[in-house]
Amino acid sequence: MFLVLSVCILGLLASQSDAQDRAALWRGNDRSGRCQYTFTVASPTETSCPQAGGPEFEGIKARLSLLEALVSKLTGGGNAPDARLQEALTRAVGERNLLQGEKERLERELGSLQRRSEEILRETERLRSRPCPPQTPSVSGGAPMRPAGGSSPVSHLMARPNRPGDSMSLRDSVWQQGFQELKAEVTEVPAPEEYTGCGVLVSVSAPVTHRKADSIAGKYGVWMQDPEAVAPYGPAMAWRIDTVGSDVRQLFGYEDMEQLSKGFPTKVVLLPEPLEGTGAVLYRGSLYYQRRRSRTLIRFDLASESVAARRDLPHAGFHGQFPYSWGGYTDIDLAVDERGLWAIYSTSKAKGAVVLSRLDPHDLRVTKSWETNIRKNSAANAFLVCGRLYTVASYGAANTTVNYVFDTESGRGRPLAVPFANKYRYNSMIDYNPAQKKLFAWDNFHMVSYDLRLGRPPAEA
């Protein structure tokens, strides 16, 4: 009995010892910081755990795969984009180096040009400060004296060395001697006589500014002097109209150009009907202008301050149908020259081409008309001189040209290229005064004038 009990106790102890070998106890803090004991016992029946699975495991695997791909791309898997970026960076650095080299080259050239300019200036000042040499002696015939033996006139200078105190080098002396010989052989050519007749336009001077308008109403306008003035106003009287506004009626008169420049009018006339555009002119004591929003022309007598005549200009466009290129309702432009009163306009029949009509200054009848080959809205402005129509190419360009002429005698037009300056860059009115041989213009608030030079017509040349 005792033997059986001993065997049982030894078996139990052995089993407990084997269980302890297969059991384990862990102690550690959980996520919340509390102490946690974990006791594990190996399975007596399973040699290994079955394959893990399930949705949660698959999700973890997918996230791990994405994370591995991202890490691979950042650390070496994205070599192609990095290579393109590196190539672009290398190219940019190379271009920057090229530009830097070009900049340095240009700076060197600029420095060289500046040094050359300074040398030229110093040489110019040196030449200006040098006294003029005495004239070369000459014989009674007027020719420069030459040494005997047929030697050149500068041979004795070549043989003479420079002495102390000489203000010029040998080279300068030789040059001066040659210059004196050349000067002795030059004869004066008299300047051509200025043509004073009724000729063709040769040149237009730079503009002379007489006054600037006082307000925005004077951005565009018309100013003039009567080339054939009658009592009670003389030829020195200057007149002005500011044409910005819907009811333009005021005509300002100035005793002379000095009073105009000072802005002191001696006469203010209220026109009976509003004016449109910048085409008004003064002629023989009357103001001729276009009535607003119509093709009606009005002759306003300044002495009686009343309407002396009115007449529609047949078929003429008005109020923006055929203006000049700058606009301003300049459909009908009146003009005066040595041959009388004119109207510059267009009609639907002419399809926008400039039509030129001579008017009777008494009753405004059309006595004769010409149709030209230039379109009215392509011209900035126009004026007449000696029966010839001239157009200006641009109203805003500082340097433009009088680019076209139409001769009423021959009925033919041709291109032209006479320089013309718009000093203030917005020329809205140009008229010719035959008594003064001047153009009067209104350029962006400014009243300016130009002197003209006329040449002999081709038939008389």
HELIX and SHEET records of a PDB file:
HELIX    1   1 PHE A    2  ARG A   22  1                                  21    
HELIX    2   2 PRO A   55  SER A   72  1                                  18    
HELIX    3   3 LYS A   73  GLY A   77  3                                   5    
HELIX    4   4 ASN A   79  SER A  129  1                                  51    
HELIX    5   5 ALA A  148  GLY A  150  5                                   3    
HELIX    6   6 SER A  155  ALA A  159  1                                   5    
HELIX    7   7 LEU A  170  GLU A  185  1                                  16    
HELIX    8   8 ILE A  216  GLY A  218  5                                   3    
HELIX    9   9 MET A  257  LYS A  262  1                                   6    
HELIX   10  10 LYS A  376  SER A  378  5                                   3    
SHEET    1   A 2 ALA A  23  ASN A  29  0                                        
SHEET    2   A 2 CYS A  35  VAL A  41 -1                                        
SHEET    1   B 3 VAL A 200  VAL A 204  0                                        
SHEET    2   B 3 HIS A 446  GLY A 455 -1                                        
SHEET    3   B 3 VAL A 208  LYS A 212 -1                                        
SHEET    1   C 4 VAL A 200  VAL A 204  0                                        
SHEET    2   C 4 HIS A 446  GLY A 455 -1                                        
SHEET    3   C 4 LYS A 438  ASP A 443 -1                                        
SHEET    4   C 4 ASN A 427  ASN A 433 -1                                        
SHEET    1   D 4 GLY A 221  GLN A 225  0                                        
SHEET    2   D 4 ALA A 238  ASP A 242 -1                                        
SHEET    3   D 4 VAL A 248  TYR A 254 -1                                        
SHEET    4   D 4 LYS A 267  LEU A 275 -1                                        
SHEET    1   E 4 VAL A 281  TYR A 283  0                                        
SHEET    2   E 4 SER A 286  GLN A 290 -1                                        
SHEET    3   E 4 THR A 296  ASP A 301 -1                                        
SHEET    4   E 4 SER A 306  ASP A 312 -1                                        
SHEET    1   F 4 ASP A 333  ASP A 337  0                                        
SHEET    2   F 4 GLY A 340  TYR A 345 -1                                        
SHEET    3   F 4 ALA A 353  LEU A 359 -1                                        
SHEET    4   F 4 VAL A 366  ARG A 375 -1                                        
SHEET    1   G 4 ASN A 381  VAL A 385  0                                        
SHEET    2   G 4 ARG A 388  VAL A 392 -1                                        
SHEET    3   G 4 ASN A 399  ASP A 407 -1                                        
SHEET    4   G 4 ARG A 412  ALA A 421 -1                                        
END                                                                             
